[in-house]
């Protein structure tokens, strides 16, 4: 029986972006299904003891700026270390991702989430800008006006709140988190263990 990955992401997270192509490849290689959840990590941090980046200690912020270029160079992903529009308002893109997930399927939702991250971290674009977001939706072959109208419906805000609570109930506390059954793998640097778990069946 194919395994399933619940994929909890922040649409502002460089670590989610750095793992994006690899988790897609792993899921495909193991015939695993995957569902993306662009949850509110601000709310998750508030209940799990985490801190948003500006409130972290200087030591942790400095270490992050060492790790980002290490992973950029190792993976060959040309991220900007300090992108012009970070952090972007996630709500418009998250609404569209959730709307696609619920109405068009997981693959298109994942494709849009990853396109948003690429735009922010590689292309110096602002996914919160309506024209930019429309362009990103068009990039994945969809009707931007239709998706943005659907994504703006209030029901997706409620769904995101529910998804965030589900993440907390499962024990998720950071992005990205890959959840397979009862196993949580936090961070793109844990993808080796994700692959082992998928291989074990």
PyMOL commands that set and color helices and strands:
alter all, ss='L'
color gray80, all
select helices_A, chain A and resi 14-29+41-48+53-55+58-75+91-103+106-122+130-139+144-151+155-170+188-200
alter helices_A, ss='H'
color red, helices_A
select strands_A, chain A and resi 4-9+33-38+177-180+183-186
alter strands_A, ss='S'
color yellow, strands_A
deselect
rebuild
show_as cartoon
